[in-house]
Amino acid sequence: MNFSLVIVTFAAFLTPMLLARFQITFIPTTVAEIFVGILLGKSGFNIIESNAELSTISTLGVVLLLFLSGMEIDFSLFKKPDTSTPLAARQAENTTKETPLKVASLAYGGTVACSVLLAGLFRFFGFFSDVQLAAILFSTVALGIVISILKENELLGKAYGQTLLLFAVLGEIFPLLGLTIYSALKSGDSSTLWLTSVIFLVAVLLLLRFRNFFTVFKKYTKATTQLDIRLAFVVIITLVVLAETVGAENVLGAFLAGIVIKLLEPERETEEKLDAIGYGFFIPFFFILTGVNLDLSSMFSSSETLVLIPLFLAAFLLAKIPAYFIFRRLFTPYNALSGVFLSETTITLVLPALSVAQKLNAINSQQSGAFILAGILTCLLGPLLFKYFYKPHEEVQPKTDVHIVGVGLISISAIQELSSDHFNKAIYTNSQYQYDTYHNKAKVFLLETLESESLILNKVFDTDVLVLAHKEPDINYDIALKAKEYGVPRVILRLDVRDPRKRMKMEEDLKTSGIEFYSMFDVNVGMLRSAIESPTVFDLLTTTEFRLNEITVTNAKYVDMMISQLPEVTQVIISRIFREHEPIIPHGTTRLELGDHLILSGSNESVEYLRTLLEINNE
């Protein structure tokens, strides 16, 4: 019986449990698994014997690690600002020119230049002669570790988190491409370089072939088939085998497979199942066996290793220093420095890169061990120094802009009821009488005309929500269509039309344009019916203290959390959850998902507290 397999399996199971039990949060799980491998392997008790089974599982582990790293990339960060509508174009003009993408790209460009310089110095002083390999290693960033720490600190939805995430993405993509080129040149087979393009071509073909897969696969899948997972492994195995066939590295094929699946836009459930397969079994084997195969006694007996460990560590740290001066364009000195320290973590790609180099006989075991130990130290120092230097500053939560056209008792009362903590409010009229009557009740603006050109000129359409409450339905209708054409995200209008044919035609046009509408008659009938049929519901709808509220879950920190575990949940009543437009009756064991819309009531304080927790953009 293969007892080594049993021991590694138990070690993979116990390591995260022990970290949680003793509340050791400063060590990433992957680094802890390497330490466990060191303890159980050649450098420790030597109770694990490497064999074919463990080697195969470890290889699958590194393949899945790079695959899941490819799936971590948020491609929306690379998109140019939306200019498809006049409103979007105006908003793009008003945004800062120092975007996260620009800052991250410049910062990583400085890192690459510094890495090449450091690699040259290592060769000049005779410490390490392979400039290309050293430059690749010095410029790597552990994307998975960076993402986990940003998510833990609820920073992914902020410009700071987006910048560091993009920097880490670049720190994984470019070294991986560099490793492929390095391997081809070092092996003396230059044909590999152009053959590598075949891998990208096949990746594109797979992407095109399965582009609609996740929109229809639910019709065919079932518990015993799991077609989404089967597709993932079809893509992984195809690209990994192809990469090895053309002489490239299997990690490149795995990384491209992750990108392909990510671009196919799988459901979150699919991503969770793939994470479970990778991080639940295969990937821990890779990190534990990395530690098992380290012979520290041999390394530390070598003066070369003892000299190289601090030198490699210093190089890993110094390579990212240029990023500090670029990060300063967007962030405070402390936060720019903390971002640099978080970006120092390098272990994810260092291990497969060293494996490739050893196969090519480009590096000896002492040098490889020094790189690994230096990489482990970056994963310990990086998160610790990040937490020490990062100074969270109170960011003003973005408010929703609400503009109302049409002044009356109802619209004035409604805008007064909207919380100023969450809404920027303004109301417009072209009636001097209405302005004189209500301008001291709310922020009312007097316009000469309600023509669309005038509304655009006065920035009435520059809003998130436009409410058209004018008593004339034709005016509301015309403005609504113009506003939607201009790019207003949400338009609501009052539509009191007596002619049923005219009303039906208007409603069809409004629905086609994605515009919401209501009539005072329907609203009053509905309220009266509620008063008669459901007096308690009527009280709930009309009370100002315990009104119905809607909260959207955008904080990934609370994904998969049971409702009963939410803070202050005993102070509110969650009546419905809308998930992908489908209503769900909530129970205490119901788990939250990103994008859930919670319909709840409770005291204003409790509701607002939950809103501040759940609506942080941390996806």
JODA-V499983 format. One record per backbone hydrogen bond with DSSP energy under -1.0 kcal/mol. CO is the residue of the C=O (numbers start at 1). NH is the residue of the N-H. E is the energy in kcal/mol with one decimal. If there is no record, write none. Layout:
BEGIN
CO/NH/E  CO/NH/E
END
This chain:
BEGIN
1/3/-1.5  2/6/-1.2  3/7/-2.7  4/8/-2.5  5/9/-2.1  6/10/-2.4  7/11/-2.6  8/12/-2.6  9/13/-1.6  10/14/-2.7  11/15/-2.1  14/18/-2.6  15/19/-2.1  16/20/-2.2  17/21/-2.7  18/22/-2.3  19/24/-2.7  23/25/-1.1  28/32/-2.2  29/33/-2.3  30/34/-1.5  31/35/-2.1  32/36/-2.4  33/37/-2.2  34/38/-2.3  35/39/-2.3  36/40/-2.1  37/41/-1.7  39/45/-2.8  40/47/-2.0  41/44/-1.7  41/46/-1.9  51/55/-2.4  52/56/-2.4  53/57/-2.3  54/58/-2.6  55/59/-2.2  56/60/-2.3  57/61/-2.0  58/62/-2.1  59/63/-2.0  60/64/-2.6  61/65/-2.2  62/66/-2.1  63/67/-2.1  64/68/-2.9  65/69/-1.6  66/70/-2.0  67/71/-1.5  74/77/-1.7  75/78/-1.4  76/79/-1.0  85/89/-2.6  86/90/-2.2  87/91/-2.4  88/92/-2.3  89/93/-1.8  90/94/-1.4  97/99/-1.7  99/103/-2.7  100/104/-2.7  101/105/-2.3  102/106/-2.4  103/107/-2.5  104/108/-2.5  105/109/-2.2  106/110/-2.1  107/111/-1.7  108/112/-2.5  109/113/-2.1  110/114/-2.3  111/115/-2.5  112/116/-2.3  113/117/-2.0  114/118/-2.7  115/119/-2.5  116/120/-2.2  117/121/-2.1  118/122/-2.4  119/123/-1.9  120/124/-2.5  121/125/-2.4  122/127/-2.2  122/128/-1.1  129/131/-1.3  130/134/-2.1  131/135/-2.5  132/136/-2.1  133/137/-2.5  134/138/-2.7  135/139/-1.3  137/140/-1.3  141/143/-1.3  142/146/-2.2  143/147/-2.6  144/148/-2.1  145/149/-2.1  146/150/-2.4  147/151/-2.7  148/152/-2.2  149/153/-1.7  150/155/-2.7  151/154/-1.5  155/158/-1.7  158/162/-2.7  159/163/-2.2  160/164/-2.1  161/165/-2.4  162/166/-2.4  163/167/-2.3  164/168/-2.3  165/169/-2.4  166/170/-2.5  167/171/-2.0  169/172/-1.3  169/173/-2.6  170/174/-1.8  171/141/-1.5  172/176/-1.2  173/177/-2.2  174/178/-2.8  175/179/-2.6  176/180/-1.8  177/181/-2.2  178/182/-2.8  179/183/-2.7  180/184/-1.9  181/185/-2.5  182/186/-2.8  183/187/-2.0  184/189/-1.1  189/192/-1.6  190/193/-1.5  191/195/-2.2  192/196/-2.0  195/198/-1.5  196/199/-1.1  196/200/-1.2  197/201/-2.2  198/202/-2.8  199/203/-2.3  200/204/-2.2  201/205/-2.3  202/206/-2.7  203/207/-2.1  204/208/-2.4  205/209/-2.7  206/210/-2.0  210/213/-1.9  213/216/-1.3  213/217/-2.1  216/219/-1.9  217/220/-1.5  217/221/-2.3  222/225/-1.9  222/226/-2.4  226/230/-2.0  227/231/-2.5  228/232/-1.8  229/233/-2.0  230/234/-2.0  231/235/-2.4  232/236/-2.5  233/237/-2.6  234/238/-2.1  235/239/-2.2  236/240/-2.7  237/241/-2.5  238/242/-2.0  239/243/-2.2  240/244/-2.2  241/245/-2.2  242/246/-2.2  243/248/-2.4  249/252/-1.1  249/253/-1.2  250/254/-2.3  251/255/-2.4  252/256/-2.5  253/257/-1.9  254/258/-1.9  255/259/-1.8  256/260/-2.5  257/261/-2.5  258/262/-2.2  259/263/-2.5  260/264/-1.2  262/265/-1.6  267/271/-1.8  268/272/-2.5  269/273/-1.9  270/274/-2.2  271/275/-2.4  272/276/-2.2  273/277/-2.1  274/278/-2.6  275/279/-2.4  277/282/-1.3  278/283/-2.8  282/286/-1.3  283/287/-1.8  284/288/-2.8  285/289/-2.7  286/290/-1.4  287/291/-1.6  288/292/-2.3  289/293/-2.1  292/42/-2.0  295/299/-2.2  296/300/-3.4  299/302/-1.5  302/306/-1.9  303/307/-1.7  304/308/-2.3  305/309/-2.4  307/311/-1.2  308/312/-3.6  309/313/-2.4  310/314/-2.5  311/315/-2.3  312/316/-2.8  313/317/-2.1  314/318/-3.1  315/319/-2.3  318/321/-1.4  320/323/-1.2  321/324/-1.7  323/327/-3.1  324/328/-1.6  326/329/-1.9  327/330/-1.8  327/331/-2.4  332/336/-2.8  333/337/-2.2  334/338/-2.4  335/339/-2.0  336/340/-1.6  337/341/-2.2  338/342/-2.2  339/343/-1.7  341/344/-1.1  342/345/-1.1  345/142/-3.0  346/350/-1.2  347/351/-1.6  349/353/-2.0  350/354/-2.5  351/355/-2.0  352/356/-2.2  353/357/-2.3  354/358/-2.4  355/359/-1.8  356/360/-1.5  357/362/-2.9  358/361/-1.3  364/368/-2.5  365/369/-2.6  366/370/-2.0  367/371/-2.2  368/372/-2.4  369/373/-2.7  370/374/-2.3  371/375/-2.6  372/376/-2.6  373/377/-2.2  374/378/-1.7  375/379/-1.5  377/381/-3.1  378/382/-2.8  380/384/-1.2  381/385/-3.0  382/386/-2.4  383/387/-2.3  384/388/-1.8  385/389/-2.4  386/390/-2.5  400/424/-2.2  401/465/-2.2  402/426/-1.8  403/467/-2.9  404/428/-3.3  405/469/-2.7  408/412/-2.6  409/413/-2.2  410/414/-2.7  411/415/-2.2  412/416/-1.8  413/417/-1.5  414/418/-1.1  419/422/-1.1  419/423/-1.4  422/400/-2.8  424/402/-3.1  426/404/-2.2  427/445/-2.6  428/406/-3.1  429/447/-3.2  431/435/-2.3  432/436/-2.7  433/437/-1.9  434/438/-2.2  435/439/-2.3  438/441/-2.4  438/442/-1.0  442/444/-1.6  443/427/-2.3  445/429/-2.1  451/455/-2.2  452/456/-2.5  453/457/-2.4  454/458/-2.1  455/460/-2.9  456/459/-1.5  461/463/-2.1  464/490/-1.3  465/403/-2.5  466/492/-2.9  467/405/-2.9  468/494/-2.8  472/476/-1.8  473/477/-2.7  474/478/-2.3  475/479/-2.4  476/480/-2.4  477/481/-2.0  478/482/-1.9  479/483/-2.8  480/484/-2.4  481/485/-2.0  482/486/-2.0  483/487/-1.2  483/488/-2.3  486/87/-2.5  490/466/-2.5  491/516/-2.4  492/468/-3.2  493/518/-1.9  499/503/-2.6  500/504/-2.4  501/505/-2.2  502/506/-2.4  503/507/-2.8  504/508/-2.0  505/509/-2.0  506/510/-2.6  507/511/-2.7  508/512/-2.2  509/513/-1.6  510/515/-2.9  511/514/-1.1  516/493/-1.8  518/495/-3.5  519/523/-2.3  520/524/-2.5  521/525/-2.5  522/526/-2.6  523/527/-2.3  524/528/-2.3  525/529/-2.6  526/530/-2.2  527/531/-2.1  528/532/-1.8  529/533/-3.3  530/534/-2.0  534/538/-2.4  535/539/-2.1  536/540/-2.1  537/541/-2.3  538/542/-1.8  539/543/-2.1  549/600/-2.5  551/598/-3.4  553/595/-3.3  554/618/-1.9  555/558/-1.8  556/559/-1.1  558/561/-1.8  561/592/-2.2  562/565/-1.7  563/566/-1.6  566/569/-1.4  568/571/-1.8  569/572/-1.3  573/601/-2.0  576/599/-2.8  577/584/-2.5  578/597/-2.2  579/582/-1.4  582/579/-2.8  584/577/-2.1  587/590/-1.5  588/564/-2.3  590/563/-2.1  592/560/-3.1  593/596/-1.9  596/553/-2.6  597/578/-2.7  598/551/-2.1  599/575/-2.0  599/576/-1.3  600/549/-3.1  601/573/-2.9  603/607/-2.4  604/608/-2.5  605/609/-1.9  606/610/-2.1  607/611/-2.3  608/612/-2.1  609/613/-1.2  610/614/-2.8  611/615/-2.2  614/554/-2.8  614/555/-1.5  616/618/-1.3
END
